């Protein structure tokens, strides 16, 4: 893996959000959910997340997550995914979501 500079790192905006809506995404090629994430002053943004084996839509509601907010949006099976929710890939390939260990203001930038 190549090194990046601190200036490169600061180009990526990682912010705190709260999942306010989650639903199955059967149109996606791989099992996924459609998420709506409240990012405070940034607003509510959509994301597609392949996390169906570790989470249910019901338990995602209210969960605090970290998301990259300055990527170009992409379309996943017709759904506009505007942010990338961050997770850690485990040995079995499943993804565990990354969360702050305190209640922090929505939309706060990770430093």
N, CA, C and O atoms as a GROMACS GRO file, in nm:
protein
  444
    1UNK      N    1   0.085  -0.117   0.000
    1UNK     CA    2   0.000   0.000   0.000
    1UNK      C    3   0.090   0.124   0.000
    1UNK      O    4   0.186   0.132   0.076
    2UNK      N    5   0.057   0.218  -0.085
    2UNK     CA    6   0.140   0.338  -0.093
    2UNK      C    7   0.100   0.437   0.015
    2UNK      O    8  -0.015   0.441   0.060
    3UNK      N    9   0.197   0.517   0.056
    3UNK     CA   10   0.172   0.619   0.157
    3UNK      C   11   0.106   0.739   0.093
    3UNK      O   12   0.123   0.767  -0.025
    4UNK      N   13   0.028   0.811   0.175
    4UNK     CA   14  -0.029   0.937   0.133
    4UNK      C   15   0.019   1.045   0.229
    4UNK      O   16   0.071   1.015   0.337
    5UNK      N   17   0.003   1.168   0.190
    5UNK     CA   18   0.044   1.278   0.277
    5UNK      C   19  -0.074   1.318   0.366
    5UNK      O   20  -0.188   1.277   0.343
    6UNK      N   21  -0.046   1.397   0.467
    6UNK     CA   22  -0.153   1.450   0.551
    6UNK      C   23  -0.247   1.536   0.467
    6UNK      O   24  -0.368   1.536   0.489
    7UNK      N   25  -0.192   1.610   0.371
    7UNK     CA   26  -0.277   1.690   0.283
    7UNK      C   27  -0.374   1.601   0.207
    7UNK      O   28  -0.490   1.638   0.188
    8UNK      N   29  -0.328   1.483   0.162
    8UNK     CA   30  -0.417   1.389   0.094
    8UNK      C   31  -0.527   1.342   0.188
    8UNK      O   32  -0.644   1.336   0.150
    9UNK      N   33  -0.491   1.310   0.310
    9UNK     CA   34  -0.589   1.263   0.409
    9UNK      C   35  -0.697   1.367   0.434
    9UNK      O   36  -0.815   1.333   0.442
   10UNK      N   37  -0.659   1.493   0.445
   10UNK     CA   38  -0.755   1.599   0.476
   10UNK      C   39  -0.850   1.628   0.361
   10UNK      O   40  -0.948   1.701   0.379
   11UNK      N   41  -0.824   1.572   0.243
   11UNK     CA   42  -0.917   1.586   0.131
   11UNK      C   43  -1.042   1.500   0.152
   11UNK      O   44  -1.147   1.527   0.095
   12UNK      N   45  -1.030   1.398   0.233
   12UNK     CA   46  -1.142   1.307   0.259
   12UNK      C   47  -1.220   1.357   0.380
   12UNK      O   48  -1.165   1.373   0.488
   13UNK      N   49  -1.349   1.383   0.360
   13UNK     CA   50  -1.434   1.430   0.469
   13UNK      C   51  -1.509   1.310   0.528
   13UNK      O   52  -1.599   1.254   0.464
   14UNK      N   53  -1.472   1.273   0.649
   14UNK     CA   54  -1.542   1.168   0.721
   14UNK      C   55  -1.622   1.238   0.831
   14UNK      O   56  -1.566   1.312   0.913
   15UNK      N   57  -1.752   1.213   0.831
   15UNK     CA   58  -1.841   1.284   0.925
   15UNK      C   59  -1.932   1.186   0.998
   15UNK      O   60  -1.955   1.073   0.954
   16UNK      N   61  -1.983   1.232   1.111
   16UNK     CA   62  -2.073   1.152   1.192
   16UNK      C   63  -2.216   1.166   1.141
   16UNK      O   64  -2.258   1.273   1.097
   17UNK      N   65  -2.289   1.057   1.149
   17UNK     CA   66  -2.428   1.060   1.107
   17UNK      C   67  -2.511   0.962   1.189
   17UNK      O   68  -2.457   0.883   1.267
   18UNK      N   69  -2.642   0.970   1.170
   18UNK     CA   70  -2.733   0.879   1.239
   18UNK      C   71  -2.829   0.821   1.134
   18UNK      O   72  -2.890   0.895   1.057
   19UNK      N   73  -2.841   0.690   1.134
   19UNK     CA   74  -2.933   0.624   1.041
   19UNK      C   75  -3.076   0.654   1.087
   19UNK      O   76  -3.114   0.623   1.200
   20UNK      N   77  -3.154   0.715   0.997
   20UNK     CA   78  -3.292   0.747   1.032
   20UNK      C   79  -3.392   0.659   0.956
   20UNK      O   80  -3.510   0.654   0.991
   21UNK      N   81  -3.344   0.591   0.854
   21UNK     CA   82  -3.430   0.501   0.777
   21UNK      C   83  -3.342   0.394   0.716
   21UNK      O   84  -3.231   0.422   0.670
   22UNK      N   85  -3.391   0.270   0.715
   22UNK     CA   86  -3.317   0.158   0.655
   22UNK      C   87  -3.418   0.060   0.599
   22UNK      O   88  -3.517   0.026   0.664
   23UNK      N   89  -3.392   0.014   0.478
   23UNK     CA   90  -3.482  -0.083   0.419
   23UNK      C   91  -3.406  -0.178   0.328
   23UNK      O   92  -3.300  -0.143   0.276
   24UNK      N   93  -3.460  -0.298   0.307
   24UNK     CA   94  -3.395  -0.393   0.217
   24UNK      C   95  -3.382  -0.335   0.077
   24UNK      O   96  -3.460  -0.249   0.035
   25UNK      N   97  -3.281  -0.382   0.005
   25UNK     CA   98  -3.251  -0.334  -0.130
   25UNK      C   99  -3.243  -0.455  -0.223
   25UNK      O  100  -3.134  -0.493  -0.266
   26UNK      N  101  -3.358  -0.517  -0.254
   26UNK     CA  102  -3.358  -0.640  -0.332
   26UNK      C  103  -3.307  -0.622  -0.475
   26UNK      O  104  -3.266  -0.720  -0.538
   27UNK      N  105  -3.309  -0.500  -0.528
   27UNK     CA  106  -3.262  -0.476  -0.665
   27UNK      C  107  -3.109  -0.482  -0.678
   27UNK      O  108  -3.057  -0.500  -0.788
   28UNK      N  109  -3.039  -0.467  -0.568
   28UNK     CA  110  -2.892  -0.467  -0.571
   28UNK      C  111  -2.840  -0.606  -0.609
   28UNK      O  112  -2.904  -0.707  -0.579
   29UNK      N  113  -2.725  -0.610  -0.676
   29UNK     CA  114  -2.667  -0.737  -0.719
   29UNK      C  115  -2.624  -0.822  -0.601
   29UNK      O  116  -2.640  -0.944  -0.602
   30UNK      N  117  -2.568  -0.758  -0.498
   30UNK     CA  118  -2.528  -0.827  -0.375
   30UNK      C  119  -2.623  -0.782  -0.265
   30UNK      O  120  -2.669  -0.668  -0.269
   31UNK      N  121  -2.654  -0.866  -0.167
   31UNK     CA  122  -2.746  -0.825  -0.060
   31UNK      C  123  -2.702  -0.694   0.005
   31UNK      O  124  -2.586  -0.678   0.044
   32UNK      N  125  -2.796  -0.601   0.016
   32UNK     CA  126  -2.764  -0.468   0.068
   32UNK      C  127  -2.889  -0.405   0.127
   32UNK      O  128  -3.001  -0.454   0.110
   33UNK      N  129  -2.866  -0.294   0.197
   33UNK     CA  130  -2.974  -0.210   0.248
   33UNK      C  131  -2.961  -0.072   0.186
   33UNK      O  132  -2.852  -0.028   0.150
   34UNK      N  133  -3.075  -0.004   0.175
   34UNK     CA  134  -3.078   0.138   0.145
   34UNK      C  135  -3.083   0.208   0.280
   34UNK      O  136  -3.166   0.176   0.365
   35UNK      N  137  -2.992   0.304   0.300
   35UNK     CA  138  -2.987   0.379   0.425
   35UNK      C  139  -3.008   0.527   0.397
   35UNK      O  140  -2.964   0.580   0.295
   36UNK      N  141  -3.076   0.593   0.490
   36UNK     CA  142  -3.088   0.738   0.490
   36UNK      C  143  -3.022   0.785   0.618
   36UNK      O  144  -3.060   0.743   0.728
   37UNK      N  145  -2.922   0.873   0.606
   37UNK     CA  146  -2.837   0.911   0.718
   37UNK      C  147  -2.846   1.061   0.742
   37UNK      O  148  -2.823   1.141   0.651
   38UNK      N  149  -2.880   1.098   0.865
   38UNK     CA  150  -2.887   1.238   0.905
   38UNK      C  151  -2.746   1.284   0.939
   38UNK      O  152  -2.684   1.233   1.032
   39UNK      N  153  -2.698   1.382   0.863
   39UNK     CA  154  -2.563   1.435   0.883
   39UNK      C  155  -2.568   1.578   0.936
   39UNK      O  156  -2.480   1.659   0.905
   40UNK      N  157  -2.669   1.610   1.014
   40UNK     CA  158  -2.679   1.742   1.074
   40UNK      C  159  -2.700   1.849   0.969
   40UNK      O  160  -2.790   1.837   0.885
   41UNK      N  161  -2.618   1.954   0.973
   41UNK     CA  162  -2.633   2.067   0.881
   41UNK      C  163  -2.614   2.028   0.734
   41UNK      O  164  -2.661   2.099   0.645
   42UNK      N  165  -2.546   1.918   0.708
   42UNK     CA  166  -2.525   1.871   0.571
   42UNK      C  167  -2.655   1.818   0.512
   42UNK      O  168  -2.675   1.818   0.391
   43UNK      N  169  -2.743   1.772   0.600
   43UNK     CA  170  -2.871   1.718   0.556
   43UNK      C  171  -2.876   1.566   0.562
   43UNK      O  172  -2.786   1.502   0.617
   44UNK      N  173  -2.980   1.510   0.507
   44UNK     CA  174  -2.999   1.365   0.503
   44UNK      C  175  -2.946   1.316   0.369
   44UNK      O  176  -2.984   1.366   0.263
   45UNK      N  177  -2.857   1.218   0.375
   45UNK     CA  178  -2.796   1.161   0.254
   45UNK      C  179  -2.826   1.012   0.249
   45UNK      O  180  -2.846   0.947   0.352
   46UNK      N  181  -2.827   0.958   0.129
   46UNK     CA  182  -2.856   0.817   0.106
   46UNK      C  183  -2.727   0.738   0.086
   46UNK      O  184  -2.626   0.791   0.040
   47UNK      N  185  -2.733   0.610   0.124
   47UNK     CA  186  -2.620   0.522   0.102
   47UNK      C  187  -2.670   0.378   0.084
   47UNK      O  188  -2.768   0.337   0.145
   48UNK      N  189  -2.601   0.305   0.001
   48UNK     CA  190  -2.625   0.161  -0.013
   48UNK      C  191  -2.515   0.090   0.064
   48UNK      O  192  -2.397   0.122   0.048
   49UNK      N  193  -2.554  -0.006   0.149
   49UNK     CA  194  -2.454  -0.074   0.233
   49UNK      C  195  -2.477  -0.225   0.232
   49UNK      O  196  -2.589  -0.272   0.254
   50UNK      N  197  -2.370  -0.300   0.206
   50UNK     CA  198  -2.376  -0.446   0.204
   50UNK      C  199  -2.346  -0.500   0.344
   50UNK      O  200  -2.239  -0.554   0.370
   51UNK      N  201  -2.443  -0.485   0.432
   51UNK     CA  202  -2.425  -0.523   0.573
   51UNK      C  203  -2.541  -0.609   0.623
   51UNK      O  204  -2.573  -0.608   0.742
   52UNK      N  205  -2.603  -0.683   0.532
   52UNK     CA  206  -2.728  -0.754   0.565
   52UNK      C  207  -2.710  -0.873   0.658
   52UNK      O  208  -2.806  -0.913   0.724
   53UNK      N  209  -2.592  -0.931   0.664
   53UNK     CA  210  -2.574  -1.049   0.750
   53UNK      C  211  -2.549  -1.012   0.896
   53UNK      O  212  -2.575  -1.094   0.984
   54UNK      N  213  -2.499  -0.893   0.922
   54UNK     CA  214  -2.470  -0.854   1.061
   54UNK      C  215  -2.578  -0.764   1.122
   54UNK      O  216  -2.586  -0.754   1.244
   55UNK      N  217  -2.660  -0.700   1.038
   55UNK     CA  218  -2.756  -0.603   1.089
   55UNK      C  219  -2.893  -0.624   1.026
   55UNK      O  220  -2.904  -0.671   0.912
   56UNK      N  221  -2.997  -0.588   1.100
   56UNK     CA  222  -3.131  -0.582   1.045
   56UNK      C  223  -3.167  -0.434   1.026
   56UNK      O  224  -3.107  -0.348   1.090
   57UNK      N  225  -3.262  -0.405   0.939
   57UNK     CA  226  -3.302  -0.264   0.923
   57UNK      C  227  -3.346  -0.202   1.055
   57UNK      O  228  -3.316  -0.085   1.082
   58UNK      N  229  -3.416  -0.278   1.136
   58UNK     CA  230  -3.467  -0.225   1.263
   58UNK      C  231  -3.355  -0.184   1.358
   58UNK      O  232  -3.364  -0.080   1.424
   59UNK      N  233  -3.248  -0.264   1.365
   59UNK     CA  234  -3.141  -0.229   1.459
   59UNK      C  235  -3.051  -0.118   1.405
   59UNK      O  236  -2.977  -0.056   1.481
   60UNK      N  237  -3.056  -0.093   1.275
   60UNK     CA  238  -2.978   0.017   1.217
   60UNK      C  239  -3.037   0.154   1.250
   60UNK      O  240  -2.964   0.253   1.259
   61UNK      N  241  -3.170   0.160   1.268
   61UNK     CA  242  -3.235   0.287   1.296
   61UNK      C  243  -3.180   0.344   1.427
   61UNK      O  244  -3.181   0.277   1.531
   62UNK      N  245  -3.133   0.468   1.421
   62UNK     CA  246  -3.077   0.535   1.538
   62UNK      C  247  -2.928   0.510   1.558
   62UNK      O  248  -2.866   0.574   1.643
   63UNK      N  249  -2.870   0.418   1.481
   63UNK     CA  250  -2.727   0.388   1.496
   63UNK      C  251  -2.644   0.505   1.446
   63UNK      O  252  -2.670   0.562   1.340
   64UNK      N  253  -2.543   0.541   1.524
   64UNK     CA  254  -2.447   0.645   1.484
   64UNK      C  255  -2.341   0.579   1.398
   64UNK      O  256  -2.284   0.477   1.436
   65UNK      N  257  -2.313   0.638   1.282
   65UNK     CA  258  -2.217   0.582   1.189
   65UNK      C  259  -2.120   0.690   1.144
   65UNK      O  260  -2.140   0.808   1.170
   66UNK      N  261  -2.014   0.648   1.077
   66UNK     CA  262  -1.919   0.739   1.014
   66UNK      C  263  -1.931   0.720   0.864
   66UNK      O  264  -1.943   0.608   0.815
   67UNK      N  265  -1.927   0.832   0.791
   67UNK     CA  266  -1.944   0.825   0.646
   67UNK      C  267  -1.854   0.925   0.576
   67UNK      O  268  -1.831   1.035   0.625
   68UNK      N  269  -1.804   0.884   0.460
   68UNK     CA  270  -1.730   0.975   0.372
   68UNK      C  271  -1.835   1.054   0.296
   68UNK      O  272  -1.920   0.997   0.228
   69UNK      N  273  -1.828   1.187   0.308
   69UNK     CA  274  -1.935   1.271   0.253
   69UNK      C  275  -1.897   1.347   0.127
   69UNK      O  276  -1.982   1.412   0.066
   70UNK      N  277  -1.771   1.341   0.084
   70UNK     CA  278  -1.733   1.420  -0.033
   70UNK      C  279  -1.688   1.334  -0.152
   70UNK      O  280  -1.605   1.377  -0.232
   71UNK      N  281  -1.743   1.214  -0.162
   71UNK     CA  282  -1.724   1.133  -0.282
   71UNK      C  283  -1.832   1.169  -0.382
   71UNK      O  284  -1.939   1.216  -0.345
   72UNK      N  285  -1.805   1.147  -0.509
   72UNK     CA  286  -1.908   1.166  -0.610
   72UNK      C  287  -2.016   1.060  -0.590
   72UNK      O  288  -1.985   0.944  -0.565
   73UNK      N  289  -2.142   1.100  -0.600
   73UNK     CA  290  -2.251   1.001  -0.586
   73UNK      C  291  -2.241   0.895  -0.696
   73UNK      O  292  -2.193   0.922  -0.806
   74UNK      N  293  -2.288   0.775  -0.664
   74UNK     CA  294  -2.296   0.668  -0.763
   74UNK      C  295  -2.438   0.612  -0.762
   74UNK      O  296  -2.511   0.627  -0.664
   75UNK      N  297  -2.474   0.548  -0.870
   75UNK     CA  298  -2.604   0.482  -0.879
   75UNK      C  299  -2.582   0.332  -0.860
   75UNK      O  300  -2.499   0.271  -0.928
   76UNK      N  301  -2.657   0.275  -0.767
   76UNK     CA  302  -2.653   0.131  -0.742
   76UNK      C  303  -2.794   0.080  -0.772
   76UNK      O  304  -2.887   0.108  -0.697
   77UNK      N  305  -2.808   0.007  -0.879
   77UNK     CA  306  -2.939  -0.046  -0.920
   77UNK      C  307  -3.046   0.062  -0.917
   77UNK      O  308  -3.157   0.039  -0.869
   78UNK      N  309  -3.013   0.181  -0.970
   78UNK     CA  310  -3.107   0.291  -0.978
   78UNK      C  311  -3.119   0.377  -0.853
   78UNK      O  312  -3.187   0.480  -0.855
   79UNK      N  313  -3.053   0.338  -0.744
   79UNK     CA  314  -3.057   0.412  -0.618
   79UNK      C  315  -2.935   0.502  -0.610
   79UNK      O  316  -2.823   0.456  -0.632
   80UNK      N  317  -2.955   0.630  -0.578
   80UNK     CA  318  -2.843   0.725  -0.568
   80UNK      C  319  -2.777   0.712  -0.432
   80UNK      O  320  -2.836   0.748  -0.330
   81UNK      N  321  -2.653   0.661  -0.430
   81UNK     CA  322  -2.575   0.647  -0.308
   81UNK      C  323  -2.483   0.768  -0.299
   81UNK      O  324  -2.392   0.785  -0.380
   82UNK      N  325  -2.509   0.854  -0.198
   82UNK     CA  326  -2.441   0.983  -0.190
   82UNK      C  327  -2.323   0.986  -0.094
   82UNK      O  328  -2.235   1.071  -0.105
   83UNK      N  329  -2.321   0.892   0.002
   83UNK     CA  330  -2.211   0.885   0.098
   83UNK      C  331  -2.168   0.740   0.113
   83UNK      O  332  -2.244   0.648   0.083
   84UNK      N  333  -2.046   0.721   0.159
   84UNK     CA  334  -1.993   0.588   0.183
   84UNK      C  335  -1.984   0.564   0.333
   84UNK      O  336  -1.905   0.627   0.403
   85UNK      N  337  -2.066   0.472   0.382
   85UNK     CA  338  -2.064   0.437   0.523
   85UNK      C  339  -1.941   0.351   0.548
   85UNK      O  340  -1.912   0.259   0.472
   86UNK      N  341  -1.868   0.382   0.656
   86UNK     CA  342  -1.743   0.312   0.683
   86UNK      C  343  -1.764   0.190   0.770
   86UNK      O  344  -1.844   0.190   0.863
   87UNK      N  345  -1.690   0.086   0.737
   87UNK     CA  346  -1.695  -0.037   0.814
   87UNK      C  347  -1.560  -0.107   0.809
   87UNK      O  348  -1.470  -0.068   0.734
   88UNK      N  349  -1.549  -0.211   0.889
   88UNK     CA  350  -1.427  -0.291   0.895
   88UNK      C  351  -1.461  -0.430   0.842
   88UNK      O  352  -1.553  -0.495   0.891
   89UNK      N  353  -1.385  -0.474   0.742
   89UNK     CA  354  -1.408  -0.608   0.688
   89UNK      C  355  -1.348  -0.712   0.782
   89UNK      O  356  -1.231  -0.704   0.819
   90UNK      N  357  -1.430  -0.808   0.819
   90UNK     CA  358  -1.386  -0.913   0.911
   90UNK      C  359  -1.335  -1.033   0.831
   90UNK      O  360  -1.344  -1.035   0.709
   91UNK      N  361  -1.280  -1.132   0.902
   91UNK     CA  362  -1.221  -1.249   0.836
   91UNK      C  363  -1.317  -1.320   0.742
   91UNK      O  364  -1.274  -1.373   0.639
   92UNK      N  365  -1.446  -1.323   0.777
   92UNK     CA  366  -1.544  -1.394   0.693
   92UNK      C  367  -1.599  -1.307   0.581
   92UNK      O  368  -1.690  -1.350   0.509
   93UNK      N  369  -1.545  -1.185   0.564
   93UNK     CA  370  -1.589  -1.096   0.457
   93UNK      C  371  -1.703  -1.004   0.495
   93UNK      O  372  -1.736  -0.913   0.420
   94UNK      N  373  -1.763  -1.027   0.612
   94UNK     CA  374  -1.870  -0.939   0.656
   94UNK      C  375  -1.813  -0.805   0.701
   94UNK      O  376  -1.694  -0.795   0.733
   95UNK      N  377  -1.898  -0.702   0.702
   95UNK     CA  378  -1.853  -0.568   0.737
   95UNK      C  379  -1.923  -0.522   0.864
   95UNK      O  380  -2.045  -0.518   0.872
   96UNK      N  381  -1.841  -0.486   0.964
   96UNK     CA  382  -1.891  -0.429   1.089
   96UNK      C  383  -1.878  -0.277   1.080
   96UNK      O  384  -1.771  -0.226   1.047
   97UNK      N  385  -1.986  -0.206   1.107
   97UNK     CA  386  -1.985  -0.060   1.096
   97UNK      C  387  -1.894   0.005   1.199
   97UNK      O  388  -1.882  -0.042   1.312
   98UNK      N  389  -1.830   0.115   1.159
   98UNK     CA  390  -1.746   0.194   1.247
   98UNK      C  391  -1.834   0.300   1.312
   98UNK      O  392  -1.913   0.367   1.245
   99UNK      N  393  -1.819   0.316   1.445
   99UNK     CA  394  -1.901   0.411   1.518
   99UNK      C  395  -1.816   0.488   1.618
   99UNK      O  396  -1.713   0.439   1.665
  100UNK      N  397  -1.861   0.609   1.651
  100UNK     CA  398  -1.798   0.686   1.758
  100UNK      C  399  -1.839   0.623   1.891
  100UNK      O  400  -1.949   0.570   1.903
  101UNK      N  401  -1.752   0.630   1.990
  101UNK     CA  402  -1.784   0.569   2.120
  101UNK      C  403  -1.856   0.665   2.214
  101UNK      O  404  -1.880   0.632   2.330
  102UNK      N  405  -1.892   0.784   2.164
  102UNK     CA  406  -1.968   0.883   2.241
  102UNK      C  407  -2.074   0.943   2.149
  102UNK      O  408  -2.064   0.933   2.026
  103UNK      N  409  -2.176   1.004   2.208
  103UNK     CA  410  -2.274   1.078   2.128
  103UNK      C  411  -2.210   1.209   2.088
  103UNK      O  412  -2.192   1.299   2.170
  104UNK      N  413  -2.177   1.219   1.961
  104UNK     CA  414  -2.114   1.340   1.909
  104UNK      C  415  -2.213   1.411   1.817
  104UNK      O  416  -2.304   1.348   1.764
  105UNK      N  417  -2.197   1.541   1.798
  105UNK     CA  418  -2.290   1.614   1.711
  105UNK      C  419  -2.292   1.556   1.569
  105UNK      O  420  -2.188   1.524   1.512
  106UNK      N  421  -2.413   1.545   1.514
  106UNK     CA  422  -2.426   1.496   1.376
  106UNK      C  423  -2.359   1.590   1.280
  106UNK      O  424  -2.371   1.712   1.291
  107UNK      N  425  -2.288   1.532   1.185
  107UNK     CA  426  -2.218   1.611   1.084
  107UNK      C  427  -2.078   1.653   1.124
  107UNK      O  428  -2.007   1.715   1.045
  108UNK      N  429  -2.037   1.619   1.247
  108UNK     CA  430  -1.902   1.655   1.291
  108UNK      C  431  -1.798   1.584   1.206
  108UNK      O  432  -1.814   1.467   1.172
  109UNK      N  433  -1.692   1.657   1.172
  109UNK     CA  434  -1.586   1.599   1.090
  109UNK      C  435  -1.488   1.523   1.178
  109UNK      O  436  -1.454   1.567   1.288
  110UNK      N  437  -1.445   1.411   1.128
  110UNK     CA  438  -1.346   1.329   1.199
  110UNK      C  439  -1.209   1.393   1.178
  110UNK      O  440  -1.173   1.430   1.066
  111UNK      N  441  -1.133   1.405   1.287
  111UNK     CA  442  -0.999   1.466   1.278
  111UNK      C  443  -0.895   1.370   1.331
  111UNK      O  444  -0.777   1.402   1.332
   0.00000   0.00000   0.00000
